[in-house]
Amino acid sequence: MKKFVIHIISVLVTIVTFTSCEIVQEVKFEENGSGTYSLGFDMSEMMKMGANKPSEKEEYKKQIDTLIDFEEYIIEKKDSIQKLSKEEQKKIENLKDFKLYLKSDTLTNQLVMKIAYDFKNIEDIKDFSKKLGNQNIKELQLFTKQIQGNQGQQKSPLPDFNEVFETKFSKTTFSSKITQKSLEDAQKKKDTTMTKDNPMANLIRFKQRFVFPYKIKKVSNENVRILPDFKGVEIEANMYEMNNNPKFFDIAIEFENE
């Protein structure tokens, strides 16, 4: 099973920049400011187009729905980990707040990969990519190539979203906006030839989802969809919308007073 999981993740990494894909960044907040941050890739559209044929071998035709809890992984491998250097032990210890989820189902045409991180506060989210970096675990190496450079040498095809956006959360307000540096970079790299009806525009879609412990009173961004319970929002854009308006995802929220 582990060999199959690694193979499927490898396939996802290979095709994510060449095939229709939805990237979902989700943050769930608790009242004390802690929560769960996750980044996922949904390539179900690619499955529907029949592009998911990694192998004709029977073992690769299996359907999987698996969760790798790295806290359990560390406990399971503790004897081997203790033989490593102090530096390596500390690096692996950074994984205890991570979980990797993978679902591949040819019957329902689902192909989803997501990594989740339990954070202590809003500033802790910024350590998401740093803690994943240079880990000697195949499942993670295959995933993190999408959000980081290769040993600092090669630029990733995807940005580190925690460096792109500045996020703030309190009992009364929430805000997320593009940083000045990222805004300037986006303006420099803007593709002036891309049009709204360009078939490449929907090749990759990016969605942000924020879930709160408080009800929403006011939202600043008209692109936002408020969730039915009024305790969360979603913002989604394709490549044209992101290219045309770098501030598409800027949002300010005011919560109801209890």
C-alpha positions in Angstrom: 0.0 0.0 0.0 2.8 2.4 0.9 4.4 1.9 -2.5 1.1 2.6 -4.2 0.5 5.8 -2.1 4.0 7.1 -3.1 3.4 6.2 -6.7 0.1 8.1 -6.8 1.5 11.2 -5.1 4.4 11.1 -7.6 1.8 11.1 -10.5 0.0 14.0 -8.9 3.2 16.1 -8.6 4.0 15.4 -12.3 0.7 16.4 -13.7 -0.5 19.2 -11.4 1.1 21.9 -13.5 0.0 20.4 -16.8 -3.6 19.4 -16.1 -6.8 21.0 -14.9 -6.4 21.3 -11.1 -8.1 23.1 -8.2 -5.8 24.3 -5.4 -7.6 24.8 -2.1 -6.1 26.7 0.9 -8.2 26.4 4.0 -7.8 27.8 7.5 -10.1 26.8 10.4 -9.8 29.0 13.5 -10.6 28.2 17.1 -11.6 30.9 19.7 -8.2 30.8 21.3 -6.5 31.7 17.9 -5.3 28.1 17.2 -6.6 26.0 14.3 -5.8 23.9 11.3 -4.2 25.1 8.0 -4.4 22.9 5.0 -3.3 23.0 1.4 -4.8 20.6 -1.1 -4.9 19.6 -4.8 -8.1 18.3 -6.4 -7.5 16.7 -9.8 -10.9 15.1 -10.2 -11.5 16.9 -13.5 -8.4 15.2 -14.8 -9.8 11.9 -13.7 -13.0 12.6 -15.6 -11.0 13.2 -18.8 -9.3 9.8 -18.4 -5.8 11.2 -17.9 -5.1 9.2 -14.7 -3.5 6.0 -16.0 -0.3 5.7 -14.0 0.1 2.0 -14.7 -1.7 -1.0 -16.1 -0.6 -3.1 -13.1 -3.4 -4.4 -10.9 -1.9 -2.8 -7.7 -2.2 0.7 -9.2 -5.9 0.1 -10.1 -6.8 -0.1 -6.4 -8.8 2.7 -4.8 -7.3 4.3 -1.8 -8.5 6.6 1.0 -5.7 7.1 3.5 -4.5 9.5 6.1 -0.9 9.6 7.3 -0.7 11.1 10.8 2.9 12.1 11.3 2.6 12.3 15.1 1.8 8.5 15.0 4.6 8.0 12.4 7.1 9.6 14.8 6.0 7.3 17.6 6.1 4.3 15.4 9.7 5.1 14.2 11.0 6.4 17.5 13.7 3.8 17.8 15.1 4.6 14.4 14.8 8.3 14.9 16.8 8.2 18.1 19.8 6.9 16.1 19.8 10.1 14.0 21.7 13.3 14.8 20.1 15.8 17.1 19.6 18.1 14.1 17.7 15.4 12.2 15.7 14.5 15.2 14.6 18.1 15.7 13.6 18.4 12.0 11.5 15.2 12.1 9.9 16.5 15.4 8.6 19.4 13.4 6.3 17.1 11.6 4.2 16.1 14.6 1.5 18.6 13.8 1.0 17.5 10.2 -1.3 15.0 8.5 -1.2 13.9 4.8 -4.5 12.8 3.2 -4.8 11.1 -0.2 -7.9 9.8 -2.0 -7.9 8.1 -5.4 -11.2 6.6 -6.6 -11.7 5.6 -10.3 -15.4 4.8 -9.7 -16.3 8.3 -8.5 -13.5 10.0 -10.5 -11.9 11.5 -7.4 -8.2 12.3 -7.1 -7.4 14.5 -4.1 -4.3 15.2 -2.0 -4.2 17.4 1.0 -1.7 18.2 3.8 -3.0 19.7 7.1 -1.1 21.5 9.8 -2.3 22.2 13.4 -1.1 25.7 14.3 -1.0 27.4 17.8 -1.6 31.0 16.6 -1.7 33.1 13.4 2.0 33.6 13.3 2.6 29.9 13.6 1.0 29.4 10.1 4.0 31.0 8.6 6.1 28.0 9.6 4.0 25.6 7.5 6.5 25.5 4.5 9.6 25.8 6.7 8.7 22.8 8.8 8.1 20.7 5.7 11.3 21.7 4.0 14.1 19.2 3.3 12.4 16.3 5.1 13.8 12.9 4.1 10.4 11.3 3.8 9.3 10.4 0.3 5.6 11.2 0.7 6.5 14.7 1.8 9.3 15.3 -0.6 6.9 14.6 -3.5 4.3 16.9 -2.1 6.5 19.8 -1.1 8.2 20.2 -4.5 4.9 22.0 -5.4 5.2 24.7 -2.7 9.0 25.0 -2.4 12.1 25.2 -4.5 14.3 22.2 -4.9 16.9 22.6 -2.1 16.7 26.3 -2.7 18.0 26.0 -6.2 14.9 25.7 -8.3 11.8 27.8 -8.1 8.6 26.0 -7.4 5.7 26.3 -10.0 3.5 27.3 -7.0 4.1 30.1 -4.6 4.2 29.8 -0.8 0.8 31.2 -0.1 1.8 32.2 3.4 4.3 34.6 2.0 1.9 35.9 -0.6 -0.8 36.9 1.9 -0.7 38.8 5.2 -3.4 37.4 7.6 -4.8 38.7 10.8 -7.4 37.3 13.2 -9.1 38.5 16.4 -12.4 38.1 18.2 -13.8 41.1 16.3 -12.1 41.1 12.9 -10.3 39.1 10.3 -8.3 40.2 7.3 -6.2 38.7 4.6 -4.5 40.7 1.8 -1.7 40.4 -0.6 1.7 41.7 0.6 3.2 44.7 -1.0 6.1 42.6 -2.3 3.8 40.0 -3.8 1.7 42.8 -5.4 4.7 44.4 -7.0 5.9 41.0 -8.3 2.4 40.2 -9.7 2.3 43.6 -11.5 5.7 43.0 -13.0 4.8 39.4 -14.2 1.3 40.3 -15.4 0.4 38.5 -18.7 -1.2 41.3 -20.8 -2.1 38.8 -23.5 -4.4 36.6 -21.4 -8.1 37.2 -22.0 -11.2 36.1 -20.1 -12.1 33.5 -22.8 -8.6 32.0 -23.0 -9.0 28.2 -22.6 -5.8 28.2 -20.4 -7.6 30.5 -17.9 -9.3 27.6 -16.1 -6.3 25.2 -16.2 -5.7 26.0 -12.6 -8.2 27.4 -10.1 -7.3 28.7 -6.7 -9.8 28.7 -3.8 -9.4 30.1 -0.3 -11.7 29.0 2.5 -11.7 30.5 6.0 -13.8 29.1 8.8 -14.4 31.0 12.1 -15.8 30.4 15.6 -17.8 33.6 15.2 -20.7 34.7 13.0 -19.9 37.2 10.2 -21.5 40.6 10.2 -19.8 42.3 7.3 -17.5 41.4 4.4 -15.5 43.8 2.3 -15.0 41.7 -0.9 -17.8 41.2 -3.4 -16.0 38.1 -4.7 -16.6 36.3 -1.4 -19.2 33.6 -0.9 -20.4 33.4 2.7 -21.0 29.9 4.0 -24.6 29.0 5.0 -23.9 29.1 8.8 -22.4 32.6 8.4 -19.2 31.3 10.1 -17.0 31.0 7.0 -16.2 32.3 3.5 -14.9 31.1 0.2 -13.1 33.0 -2.6 -12.3 31.3 -5.9 -10.5 32.6 -9.0 -9.1 31.2 -12.2 -5.7 32.2 -13.7 -7.3 35.1 -15.7 -8.9 36.6 -12.6 -5.7 36.3 -10.5 -3.6 37.7 -13.4 -6.0 40.6 -14.1 -6.6 41.6 -10.4 -3.8 40.6 -7.9 -6.0 42.0 -5.1 -8.9 39.6 -6.0 -8.5 37.7 -2.7 -8.1 40.8 -0.4 -10.7 40.5 2.3 -11.7 42.3 5.6 -14.4 40.7 7.8 -16.2 42.1 10.9 -17.7 39.6 13.3 -21.0 40.0 15.2 -20.8 41.1 18.8 -22.1 38.4 21.1 
